[in-house]
């Protein structure tokens, strides 16, 4: 009876955001629009995706992400004078009152408080300019090339802009942050109202949270210059969709239609599953005749439900087909790559961890 060596593969995951064939039948009145599957990074639909446009308060998605990554959400913030009386949407912060970072994030994302944006930016960045630099650095790290931030709230400025595609990248990153996801999926919240015997009660402006199955975010926005802007998200059966609409009148209705069409047409399919035998190598010398490699991680990708895209998936490994000898102290290092329609969508390092 053949003995087997089992090599478990450790995956250093690298998801690749690449353009792919988009839905053939979609329509939107938005000036620019994208739909992403956030977990895989697949772009399912686009219209004018690289057009530079003002994004209004959807800017606050990046603000929330930078704050969540650079501050303790339980830190107490003393509201400075600069954050009082900021133009536009507000929770009416008062100078000297105290709220936690988390409470200010709720005010930022549910009530769209521009005063909360300034308070958070000053707390984390020490100045608006420094915080904007942090936002731009994060955008560059994510892969944005048509984005520039000059403030944390999205009030009009000619040098403050993004594209639907870039905002989609930012939003995909944000919805995977547990702090941001918890906040933007909340229909309402109560936060401190220092000096009063009642709390501030906040109701989320995002209507799809009550109207669309699986909805879990993210942010509305409006200025005269930008028009109505919206980033929506919803999760069903492991598929996390993010839709971005810039300058779109019926933004809630169209966001739900676009996401429903994607849910109807696509499903997440496991391409690598934990403990599946991934690769077999023949051993020329030694007692063991074969080495079996099993996955220690998994990877799923949205594909059409009708199976028409299945044959476009190709999994490539740099592990050899045959080795001379392998002992318990040996390691084989290689790489696995997954291609869709000849485009790289996933890459990982393979390291042998355990041989039994």
N, C-alpha and C positions, 0 to 999 in steps of 0.2 A: 504494500500500500504506500502510495507516495506521501512524503511528508511535505509540509508547506511552511514557508517562512512568510510571516505577515508583516508588511511594512505599512505603517499608517502615515498618511501624507499630511503634513502641516501646511496649511495654505496661508500665505501672506497675500490677502485678497487685494486685487486692484481692479475696480470696475471702470470701464472705459465708456465715457459719454460720447457716443458717435451718432451722426445722423443716420437714419434708416428709413426704409420705405414707410410712408405714413398712410393713414386711412384714405381710401379713395373717395369715400362719400362723407364729407363733412361740410359744414357751412357756419360762418360766423360774421357778424357785422363789426367785430372788433377791428381796430386799425392794425393790431398785431396780436398774435395768439400762439401759444404752444400747449401741448399736453404731453407730460412726461409720466413714465412709470418710475417712481423715485428709487425703489430698491435696486433696480438694474441700471437705471439711467437711460432707458430706451425712450427716444423721442417718437411719439405715436402720431402727432399731428402738428403742423406748423403753418403759419401765415405771417409773412413779413417778419420772420423770427429775429433777424439781425438789425432791424430798423431802430435807430436810437430815438427814444421817446421819454418824456417826463413820466414818472410813475406815482406821483403823489404819495399818499401815506403807505403804499405797499413798500416804500423805503424801510418802514419800521420792522419788516421781516429781518433785514440785515442788522438793524439796531438790536433787536432781541437776540439774534444769534451771537453777535459779538459780546453782548453783555453776559449771556448765559455761559459763554466760554471763558470769560475773563473776570467774573465776580462771583462771590459767594452769595447765593440768592437770599440768605438769611441776614446779610449785612444790613445795618440800619443806615439810612441816608437822611441827613438833615437838609431840607430843601433850601437851596440858595436863592437869593434875590433874582438871579438871572433866569430861573425856571418859573417865575411867577408872571402871569399875564401874557404868556406866549400866544401869538396870533393863532386863530383856528380852533380846532377841537381841543377840549381841555377837561381835566377833572378838577380844575380850580385849586391847585396846590397853593399853600400859603407859606410864606417865608418862615423858616425856623421849625416847621412841623416835621415830624419824623415818620418815615415809612420804610419798610424793608425793600430790598431790590426786587423781590418776588412780587410784592404789592404794586410797585411801580411798573413792572412788566405786565401785570394784569391791566393796569390803567392805560398802558401803551397799546396793547393789542386788542382789548375789548372795546374801550372807549375811544381809542385812537388819540390819546392825550399828547398833544405836542409839548405840554409842560413836563409830562413824564419823560418824553424823549430827551429833553434838555437836561433834566435832573440826572438821568441815567448816564448820558454822555459825559457830563461833568464829573460824575462819580467815578466812572471807569477810565475816561481819557484825560481828565483834569482840565481839558479845554475842548470846545467844539471842534477846533481844527485838528487837534491830536486824535480825537475820536473818529473824525472823518477819515484820517489817515489809516486808522485801524480797520475801518470798514472797507477802504479801497484795497488794503493789503489782503484782507480775507477774500474779497472778490477776485483778486488776482490768483490767489491760491486755489480757489474753486474752479477757475478756468474762464472767468468773465473777460471779454475783450471789448465790449461796447458799453461799459458802465463806469460812471464816476460819481462819487458822493461828495457833497460839500456840507451836508447837515444830516442830523439823525431823524428828521421827521418828514421830509419830502416837500416842504413849502417851496414854491417856485424859485428856481435859479437856473440861468442858462447853462451853467456848468454842472448841473445835477441831472443825470439821465441814466437810462439803462435800456436794454432790449428785452423783448419777451423771452428770448432764449436764455439770456444771462439771469434774468429774474427767476426763470424756471430752475436754473442750476442752484441759485441761492436758496430757493424755496425747498428744493429736494433735500438740500443739506439741512435746512432748518427743521423740516418735519421729522428728520431722524434724530434730532436732539431731544432727549426726553423732557427737559424743562420747557422748551418752546412748544413741543407737541401737547403737553399737558395744558398749557395756558391757552393756546389757540383753539383747542377743542372744547373749551369750557363755554357753556351758553351764558353763564353769569358768574359773578364773584362779588364778594364783599372785601373791602380793603379799609385800612385805618382812616380815621377822620380826626386827627389829633386835636384835642381841645373841645370836642363835641361828644355827647353821650350816645351818638348813633354812628354807624359805619357808612361809608360810601357804598352804594349798591350799583354795580356795573352790569349792563346787559350787552352782550356781544352784538355788534352790528352785522355780523355774518349770518344772513338769513338761511343759507343752505344747511346750517347745523340742525335746523328743525325740519327741513323739507326733503333732504336727500339721504337715502340709506347709506350709512357708513361715513358720512361727512365728518371730517375732523380738523378743519382749518380753511383758510389761514388768515387773510387780511383784505379789507376793503380800502379804497382810496379815492379821493376826489379833489381836484382843483379845476378852475376854469380852463387852465392851460392843458392839463393832462386829460380832462374828461373823467368819466367813471372808469376806475381800474379795479381789478379784482384778481386775487390769487386764491383759488379754491382747492380743496383736497378731500379725498375720500379713500377709504380702505375696505376692500372686500376680498375674502379668500386669499389673503397674502399679497394682493395687488394694491399698491399704494399709488394712486394717481394724484398728479398736481397739474392744475390748469391755470394758465396765466392769460388774462385778457386786458389789453391796454386800450383805453379810449373805446369803451363799449357801453352803449346805453342799457340794453337788457342783460347786464353782466351776470346776474344770478341765474336767470333762465338759461342763457346760453352755456354757462359753465356746467350746469347740470345735464344739459343735452349732450354736450361734448363728452363728459365723463361717462354718461350712460352708454353712449355709442361705443366707447372704448371697452367698458365692462362687457357689453354684449358681444363684441368681436374678438376680444383677447382673453387669455387666461394664463396664469403663471404655471410654467412647466419646469419640473426639476431636471436639470441637466447634469448635476452632480449631487448625489445623495450620500449622507453619512453611512459608512460601512459597506457601500457598494464596492465590489471588486472593480478597480479602475484600470489596472494595468498588470499584465503577467509577463514575467521574464524567465526565460529558460536558463538553468544553471548547468554549465558544461562539466564542472568539477565539484566534488563534494557529495555528501549523502543526499542533499536536497536537490530535487530535479527541477523545481519551479519556485519562483518568488512571486507572491501575489501582493499587489499594492492596493490598499483600501483607503478611501477618502476619510479624512477627519473633519472635513467641512462640507458645505453644500453650496450650490449656486442655482438659482432659478431665474427664468427669463420669460417675459410676456411674448407669447406666440399666438397666432390665430387659432381659434377653437376648431376650425374645419381641417386642421392638419396641413394646410397648403404651404406652411413655412418650415415644416419639420425637417425637410431634406436640405435646408439651407444652413443647418447647424453642423459644425465640424469641430471635434475635440482633438487637439494635437498634444502629444507628450514628447519631451526630449529624453525620457528614460529609455535605456537601450532595450532591444528585444531579447538580447542574450548577454549573459555575463559568465565569466570563467568560474568565479568562486565568491561566496559571500559568507563572512563570519558574523557573529553577534556584535562585534565591535565596529563593523563596517557601516558606513552611511553612503547612500546614493542620493546625490542632489541633482535635481532637474527642474523642469518647468512644465506646467500645463497651461495651454491656451485654448480658449473657446472662440470660434469665429461664427458670425452670422452674416450670411450674404457676402462672404469673403472679407468682412470687416471684424477686427479684433474687438470683442466685447468683454473679455475677462482674461486676466492673467494672474498666475500665482506661482510662488516658489514651492517646490516639493522637497521635503527633507524627511528621510527615514527616521522615525522616532522609536519604534519598538519592533524587535524581532523575536518571535517566539517559536 
